[in-house]
Amino acid sequence: MRRLLIILAVLAGLVIAAALIIPALLTPENWRSQIEQAASEQIGRTVRIEGEMGFTILPAIEIRAGNVSVSNAEGFGEEPLASLSELRLGLALWPLLSRRVEVSEFVLVEPVIRLAQRGDANNWTLIPEGAGIPEGAGDTAAASSAEGFRRPGALDFEVSLRDVRIENGRVHFTDGADTFEIEGFDLDVEMADLDADARIRGDFVLNGEAMRFNARLAGVRPFMQGRETPLSLEVRSTPLNLDFNGRALESATLDLEGEANIQTDLVRLARLAGSPLPPGSALRSAAATGQFSLRPERIAFADASFRLDEITATGGLEVDTGHERPLITGRIQTPMLDLNPYLPETQDGGAGAGGSPLSDEEIDLSALRLVDARINASADQLRFGDIEASNASLVIQLENGRLVADLSRFDLYGGRGSGQMVVNARSATPNYTINATLNGLQAQPFLTAAAEYAGLSGIGNFNLDLASNGASSRAIMNSLSGQGRFAMTDGAIQGINLAQVIRTLQTSIQTRTLPSGFGEGQATDFTELSGSLNIRNGVVRNDDLAMLSPLLRVAGAGEFNLVEQTMDYRLNPRAVVSLAGQGGDDSLTGITVPVRVRGSFAEPSFSVDFEAVLRELASGRARGVIDRLLPGQRPAEGETQVEEERQQTPAEQLLRGLLGSRQRQQEPPPEEE
């Protein structure tokens, strides 16, 4: 026993002596170059250790190295791919004898990593010396992407990590177009072994935005070997808040599935991504909650709830990033789709619809070129300006700045419609087209909402085919052109009672004052109203208005200026039955009484063309009266002058007076005695 104790004591002394002597013998000058060479061969880049180095064995193995750098790939500049001010590694000694690695400390102090991509080539794919590039693998970036980083057999050893940290790191990335800068990167990793839960915490500043994350992975080894592995992730920042609870799928790449909740500040997130939104954009925030999946070049939400600003929706969306622009596809349903915040602003700050003043400020449509989309959508309520529709079904297609919205159906003010709207922002001056068919529409609430014009009521069918172009809402309206048709029934023209105008016309002709029948509370009922529209440069022209009512027939022609919100229109009513029983003059039946409507949509003014009435009286029904009243004609035998005048109609009396006055003006004055 004593001899055994002596042997053990000698062995212990030798170990202690070795632990004290070996580090002294292995000075940096003896082993620095060998470490650099071995590391360079392993990664295919030149590794340099230019700072102080230290090495101890007891009570644990500790290695320190300062000012370490890894050279960049050829063609990517002289600055190193990676550098750090200090590396510290601590290993438990005795577990190494049983082939187990226990890392007590692994710290990278102030590492700097410079990543660059040019086309399909990058500077971060590392190839050990002699490995070469597999035949047919193409460039290094493509080969790395195709193979993935999760492979069977990875990490085929035992290791535990107790204190793994990155302190104040920095990562710089550029692809020639976009640049990302990560600063102040701190990372802390903790795990008992490669098969146990790993907890990863960190924070950093990305392009000026502070971000913090916390992740849990159920085993680093199964994850790196491509097996299905539970995973949770939490990200907190001002631009983005993310909660994910799911799993990494069995694959060679980072394929994820699980429940996710994402909330974003779109303005700051777009700026962070290098694609800032236009100034004053209504796109402020977005959120999504549901079944989330991530695969190479594809991100998807299914059975999800979405929010864009104040718009909420349910359904599913998928983003395919393997295109020139991300492609969004899916199907969503929303209780209210309010488009007003995304319409061009007017001069008073409102949406560019209805009668609000139009703005000369240029509309920025650059957001239409950020993504492509093919989305089927339905909305219980749809709001555009003051127009409100319901039960809307639409297909949205966006490709390279050209937006097509196909409305297969919608309910609108008691009627039903369909149509298509196109916004093409591919050229310097955007252009727009609208095609719409509306059937059974209640005209008054629709026109009030669309143009602040409440002067027409009834049930109508409308067809519109419009086109326009321009960079501002005023320019768009100034160039608006196209055509349309309308046919209405059982309605009224507000502000004027044409039958009353004709009934009181006799007195008005004599006094040259406006007949009664104009103003608030007055209306002309009709059973049918139809016509066509010709729109050119923001002016709507109608020349074939035809209106039928039990008492009247009305023709009309004129124009409406949508830019200035003014009108100049001529109505030509004609009584088709006698108005005598209603307090009118039977002799005016069949006579056209032109009424001119001018002024703003909100406050139109009315006038009667008396000269045209007199001309028609003179050339039409009054022709017989003219024959009787011409010079040389006498009253019939037995009629007194008083009886003749009593039997004349008011129109005949008026014409007699006018013609008599003209005759007196033509007769020579009597000779003086």
C-alpha positions, 0 to 999 in steps of 0.5 A: 500500500505504501509503495502504491501511495508513493507511485501516486504521489510521484505521478501527481508531482509529475502532472503538477510539474508538467502543468507548470513547465509545459506552458513555459516551454510552449511559448507563443514563439514556439506554437503561434505559427503552427496554430495559424497554419492549422486554422488557415488550412481548416477554413481556407483563409489566412488566419493571423494572431498578432496580439498576446497569447497565453496558455495554462493547464491547471486547474483548467485549460485556458487559452487566450489570444489577442488581435486575431484576424481572418483574411477576406475572399479574393476580390472583396477588398483588403480588410479582413473578413473577421477580426477580434481584439481578444479570444478566451477559451476555457476547458475542464481538464479531467473530462477531456480524458473521457472524450467529453468537452466542457467549455467553462468559458468561450468569449469573443471580445469586440469581433468585427465581421464584414459580409459582402455579396456581389451577384451570386458570389459572397465572401463568407463561404469557407472552403478548407484547403484541398477541398475544392468546389464540387463539379457542377456546384457553380459558385460558392454561394449557390453551392452553400445554399443548395447543400444547407447547413444542417447535416446528419452526423454534425457535432458528433462529440460531447460538449457542454457550454457554461459561459459562451459570450460575444461582447460588443460585436459588429457585423457589416453587410452589403450587396451593392444596393443595400447595407446593414450595420449591426453594432453593440452585438452581445450574445450569451449562450447556455446549455448543459450538453448538445442534446439539452435545451439551449438558451440564447439571449442577445441584443444589438443595434441594427441600422440605428434600431435597438433590438433584443432577442431570447431563444430556446432550442431543444438541443443544438445537436438534433437541430444541426443534424437536420432533425425536427427540433422544438424552438421558441423565439422572442424579439423585442424592438420598436420596428418589430416585435415577434413571438414564435413557438413551434419547431424546426422541421426535418430538413437541411435548411432553416424550415420552421412551423408554429404559432407566431405573433408579429407586430410592426411599425411599418415606417421604421421597419421599411427604413430598416429594410432599406426600402423607406415608405413615401413621406406621409404614407398612411402605412403606419403599422401592421400585425399578424397572428396565426400558423406561421411557416418559414422555408427557403424563399417562402414565408406563410401565415395560415388561419391567421388574423391580420391588421393593417393600420385600422383594417382587420382581416382573417385568412391566409397569406404567403410571401415568396421571396424568390423573385425580383420583388417579394410576391404576396398571394393569399385570401383574406376577409375583412369586416371593413375595408376603408380605403380613405387613408390611402387615397390622395389628400385634398387641399384641406387634408381630406380624401380626394373624393366627393366635392372636396378641393383637389390637391396639386401635390404629387402622389407618391406611388412608389410603394406599388413597386415594393412588392407584387401581389395576387390576393382574393379579398372580400369585405363586408363593408367597403369605403371609398371617399364618402361612398360606402358599399357592402358585400364586396368581392375583389381580386387584387393583382399587383405586378411591377407597379401596376395594380389591377382591382377586379370587383366581381360584385358589390352592393351599393345603395340598394343596387348591385355592381361590378367593375375594374380599377387599374392604377399603372405606376410603371411610367413617370406619369401614372395612368388610371382606368375605371370600368363599372356597371351599376344596376338598381342604384339609389341615385341620390345617396350615391351622387351625394357621397360621390360628388356632393350633389343631391339634386337627383333621385331615383332608381338607376342603372349606370355604365362607366368607362373612364381613363385618366393620367396625372401625378396629382389628384387635380391633374388626374381629374383634369385629364379624366375622359371616357363615356357612360350611360344612365337610365333611371325610373321613379325619381325626381329632379330636386330644386325645380318644379317644371310643371309649376314653372309652366303654370306660372309662365304667363305672368312671368312673361308679362313681368319678365320675372322668374316663375315660381317653382324654383328653390328648396322643397321644389321637385320635378317627378319623372317616371323615366330618365335616360341619357349618355355621358361623354367625359373629356378633360374632367368635363361631363357632357350630356346632349340627349337627356330624355325625361318622361312624366305624366305631365311633361316631356323634358329634353336636356343638354349641357355639361358638368365640370368635375374639377370646378364642381360647377354646371351649365345645363339646359332643360327643355320641358314641354307640357303634354297634357293640359295644366288648366285644371291645376291652375295653369294655362291650357294654351301652353300645352305643347310649348317648350319652356327652356330652363337654364341651370348654372352655378356650383353643384351645392348652390345652382341658380335657375333662369328661364329663356323668355325669348325662346318661349316667345319665339315658339309661341309665335311660330307654333300654336300662336300662328293662327292668332298672328294671322288674325292680328296682322294689319288689315284683319278685322274681328268677325262680324257681330263680335265686339272688341271687348268680346274678342279680347275676352275670348282670346287666350292669355298667350294671344293677348300677350302676342296681340300686345307685342305685335300691336306695339310693333305695328304702332312703332312702324306706322308714320306719325299723324300729320300736324294740322 
